[in-house]
Amino acid sequence: MKREAIIAALRKDTQPWDIVIIGGGATGLGAALEAVTRGYRTLLLEQVDFAKSTSSKSTKLVHGGVRYLAQGDVSLVREASVERGLLAHNAPHLVRNLTFVIPTFSLWENLKYTIGLKMYDWLAGRLSLGKSVHISKAKTLERLSTLKQDGLAGGVLYHDGQFDDSRLAVNLAQTIADKGGTVLNYVRVTGLQKDGKGNISGITVKDTLDGGAEWSLPVKAVINATGVFADDVLEMDNPEAPKSIAASQGVHLVLDRDFLPGHDALMIPATSDGRVLFIVPWHNKVVVGTTDTPVKNISLEPHALEEEIQFILRTAQQYLAHAPQRSDVRSVWAGLRPLAAPKAEGHKTKEISRSHKIMVAASGLVTIIGGKWTTYRRMAEDVIHQLELALHWKQTSSVTHHMKVHGATDNVNWEDPWYFYGSDALHIHQMVATQPDLQEVLSEAYHIIKAQVVWAVREEMARNIEDFLARRTRLLFLDAREALRIAPAVAAIMAAELNKGEDWVNSQLSSFSAEAKGYLLS
């Protein structure tokens, strides 16, 4: 994970890469780990930072998908439920068993949700995280003390997983490196090269951080795992390629923990737009979301629409005794779902399957779209299998089912604000012990110290202050104003580590300030 050394070596390397993965989100990272552990010489390239786009903006759930069960997509729920169990085993420092409560307002709702969630348990089999049960009104209020009592009949309790998405992305990048693969952020693929038969034989890449140097790399196979940007790569391969993506925007608001104290999450099964809404405790805050809004403009930093913000607040106000207002929102973020475009017109995005789709172009370019974080490992397994079939390579077997990711450790103390570092927390503490100045507190409320910034630069390939404030820690997502407050201190520490000057610091602060404003409600 030493970026500058990797770049220097890459520019001199003339040996063909077996598999190059374009895209450093959940799908690309999973594919790269799958490839390298099957023995392929593997390179992953991300045009910005790992999980910068969709993969850092999820609802933070590792789940089978209760809503998909209601839609009758039993196979997807079964697949996701199994993968949820595997992920809880493979990344125990990031995935926790979370109890959800669905409030019910009639006998019929009690019966309907209890039966439905019993089926949800059954589909997970031995990988179930716990049994679903009906609970009384008193028990429901005991678990969700801030829930409105009007008309409440009881509740149904079930279990799902919760995780930290961008931290898993960082750990997957580290795992790929641990296994002998190469990962790089801030390197953009600018062109595809082909041999005399029209097959992809190389790529042109650009380092977007240090002077914009451009060079070519020989490759045997390329996987397009760029999510909502998949069509850009498909058009690079074939300007006439049809659109493959139907993007949908999901928005989340973050509130203080007072709105939902305790350790349980609230699931609202039927909102005015036909979706479910989650109110979930996360990093000592509460995440409320999400929406499903079709969008045509695809960008790295989409912004929440006013109607989406109002919808989330209005729905939360219907269920919480202390109704949240705009002034209570600590941060708001929007992410784009890379859904496989339906062949027929008229589908609502919430009705489009969350299953993944793999396409192989005439040039050999393999593209994977759709899917979700929970099934990233299975998606990776499928895409490498399809690549081997399409290119007539010898079939290999997956070894990732029970492979621990970097940082995995058991007996996690979820009350420790550094729990998400897993086994790496010990190394950070050791670094502080030898360099006491690294104990300097940057944010007391969020337990962020100088050592974490240094660690992120040296060991987690953080290269911009946003990398640290948004994805190595989650401060921008939890409290945008606090992120803006400590940004100058973070910039100064990173500048010293990266040997950057005052111009770099000023540029960083200017760009971060502009981006952070999108996480604030006026």
MOHUQUI-V490675 format. One record per backbone hydrogen bond with DSSP energy under -0.5 kcal/mol. CO is the residue of the C=O (numbers start at 1). NH is the residue of the N-H. If there is no record, write none. Layout:
# MOHUQUI-V490675
co->CO nh->NH
co->CO nh->NH
This chain:
# MOHUQUI-V490675
co->1 nh->3
co->2 nh->6
co->3 nh->7
co->4 nh->8
co->5 nh->9
co->6 nh->10
co->7 nh->11
co->8 nh->12
co->9 nh->12
co->9 nh->13
co->17 nh->220
co->17 nh->221
co->18 nh->221
co->19 nh->43
co->20 nh->22
co->20 nh->223
co->21 nh->23
co->21 nh->45
co->22 nh->225
co->24 nh->51
co->25 nh->29
co->26 nh->30
co->27 nh->31
co->28 nh->32
co->29 nh->33
co->30 nh->34
co->31 nh->35
co->32 nh->36
co->33 nh->37
co->34 nh->38
co->35 nh->38
co->35 nh->40
co->36 nh->39
co->40 nh->42
co->41 nh->18
co->41 nh->19
co->42 nh->182
co->43 nh->21
co->44 nh->184
co->45 nh->23
co->46 nh->187
co->48 nh->186
co->49 nh->52
co->53 nh->56
co->54 nh->57
co->60 nh->163
co->61 nh->63
co->62 nh->161
co->65 nh->69
co->66 nh->70
co->67 nh->71
co->68 nh->73
co->69 nh->72
co->72 nh->74
co->73 nh->77
co->74 nh->78
co->75 nh->79
co->76 nh->80
co->77 nh->81
co->78 nh->82
co->79 nh->83
co->80 nh->84
co->81 nh->85
co->82 nh->86
co->83 nh->87
co->84 nh->88
co->85 nh->89
co->86 nh->90
co->87 nh->91
co->89 nh->92
co->90 nh->405
co->91 nh->94
co->91 nh->95
co->94 nh->96
co->96 nh->98
co->96 nh->162
co->98 nh->160
co->99 nh->265
co->100 nh->158
co->101 nh->103
co->101 nh->267
co->102 nh->156
co->104 nh->153
co->104 nh->154
co->106 nh->110
co->107 nh->111
co->108 nh->112
co->109 nh->113
co->110 nh->114
co->111 nh->115
co->112 nh->116
co->113 nh->117
co->114 nh->118
co->115 nh->119
co->116 nh->120
co->117 nh->121
co->118 nh->122
co->119 nh->123
co->120 nh->124
co->121 nh->124
co->121 nh->125
co->122 nh->125
co->124 nh->127
co->125 nh->128
co->133 nh->157
co->135 nh->155
co->136 nh->140
co->137 nh->141
co->138 nh->142
co->139 nh->143
co->140 nh->144
co->143 nh->145
co->144 nh->147
co->146 nh->321
co->149 nh->152
co->153 nh->137
co->154 nh->104
co->155 nh->135
co->156 nh->102
co->157 nh->133
co->158 nh->100
co->160 nh->98
co->161 nh->62
co->162 nh->96
co->163 nh->165
co->164 nh->168
co->165 nh->169
co->166 nh->170
co->167 nh->171
co->168 nh->172
co->169 nh->173
co->170 nh->174
co->171 nh->175
co->171 nh->406
co->172 nh->176
co->173 nh->177
co->174 nh->178
co->175 nh->179
co->176 nh->181
co->177 nh->180
co->182 nh->44
co->184 nh->46
co->186 nh->208
co->186 nh->209
co->188 nh->190
co->188 nh->206
co->191 nh->204
co->193 nh->201
co->193 nh->202
co->195 nh->198
co->199 nh->195
co->201 nh->219
co->202 nh->193
co->203 nh->217
co->204 nh->190
co->204 nh->191
co->205 nh->215
co->206 nh->188
co->206 nh->208
co->207 nh->212
co->209 nh->211
co->210 nh->213
co->213 nh->207
co->215 nh->205
co->217 nh->203
co->218 nh->17
co->221 nh->20
co->222 nh->224
co->222 nh->366
co->223 nh->22
co->223 nh->225
co->224 nh->368
co->225 nh->28
co->226 nh->229
co->227 nh->230
co->229 nh->232
co->229 nh->233
co->230 nh->234
co->231 nh->235
co->232 nh->236
co->233 nh->237
co->234 nh->238
co->238 nh->241
co->244 nh->341
co->245 nh->247
co->246 nh->339
co->247 nh->295
co->248 nh->337
co->249 nh->293
co->250 nh->335
co->251 nh->290
co->252 nh->333
co->253 nh->288
co->254 nh->330
co->254 nh->331
co->255 nh->286
co->256 nh->259
co->257 nh->260
co->258 nh->261
co->265 nh->101
co->266 nh->268
co->266 nh->279
co->267 nh->269
co->268 nh->277
co->271 nh->274
co->275 nh->271
co->277 nh->268
co->278 nh->289
co->279 nh->266
co->280 nh->287
co->282 nh->285
co->284 nh->257
co->285 nh->282
co->286 nh->255
co->287 nh->280
co->288 nh->253
co->289 nh->278
co->292 nh->294
co->293 nh->249
co->296 nh->298
co->297 nh->299
co->302 nh->334
co->305 nh->308
co->305 nh->309
co->306 nh->310
co->307 nh->311
co->308 nh->312
co->309 nh->313
co->310 nh->314
co->311 nh->315
co->312 nh->316
co->313 nh->317
co->314 nh->318
co->315 nh->319
co->316 nh->319
co->316 nh->320
co->319 nh->148
co->321 nh->323
co->325 nh->328
co->326 nh->329
co->330 nh->480
co->331 nh->254
co->333 nh->252
co->335 nh->250
co->337 nh->248
co->337 nh->339
co->338 nh->370
co->339 nh->246
co->344 nh->347
co->348 nh->351
co->348 nh->352
co->349 nh->352
co->354 nh->371
co->355 nh->371
co->357 nh->369
co->359 nh->367
co->361 nh->364
co->363 nh->200
co->365 nh->361
co->365 nh->367
co->366 nh->224
co->367 nh->359
co->369 nh->357
co->372 nh->375
co->373 nh->376
co->375 nh->379
co->376 nh->380
co->377 nh->381
co->378 nh->382
co->379 nh->383
co->380 nh->384
co->381 nh->385
co->382 nh->386
co->383 nh->387
co->384 nh->388
co->385 nh->389
co->386 nh->390
co->387 nh->391
co->388 nh->393
co->389 nh->392
co->400 nh->403
co->402 nh->404
co->405 nh->408
co->407 nh->423
co->412 nh->414
co->413 nh->416
co->415 nh->417
co->416 nh->419
co->418 nh->421
co->419 nh->422
co->421 nh->424
co->422 nh->425
co->423 nh->426
co->423 nh->427
co->424 nh->428
co->425 nh->429
co->426 nh->430
co->427 nh->431
co->428 nh->432
co->429 nh->433
co->430 nh->434
co->431 nh->435
co->435 nh->438
co->436 nh->439
co->437 nh->440
co->438 nh->451
co->440 nh->450
co->443 nh->448
co->444 nh->447
co->447 nh->449
co->448 nh->442
co->448 nh->443
co->449 nh->452
co->449 nh->453
co->450 nh->453
co->450 nh->454
co->451 nh->455
co->452 nh->456
co->453 nh->457
co->454 nh->458
co->455 nh->459
co->455 nh->460
co->456 nh->460
co->456 nh->462
co->464 nh->467
co->464 nh->468
co->465 nh->469
co->466 nh->470
co->466 nh->471
co->467 nh->471
co->467 nh->472
co->468 nh->473
co->469 nh->476
co->474 nh->477
co->474 nh->478
co->475 nh->479
co->479 nh->483
co->480 nh->484
co->481 nh->485
co->482 nh->486
co->483 nh->487
co->486 nh->490
co->487 nh->491
co->488 nh->492
co->489 nh->493
co->490 nh->494
co->491 nh->495
co->492 nh->496
co->493 nh->497
co->494 nh->498
co->495 nh->499
co->495 nh->500
co->501 nh->505
co->502 nh->506
co->503 nh->507
co->504 nh->508
co->505 nh->509
co->506 nh->510
co->507 nh->511
co->508 nh->512
co->509 nh->513
co->510 nh->514
co->511 nh->515
co->512 nh->516
co->513 nh->517
co->515 nh->518
co->516 nh->519
co->517 nh->520
co->519 nh->332
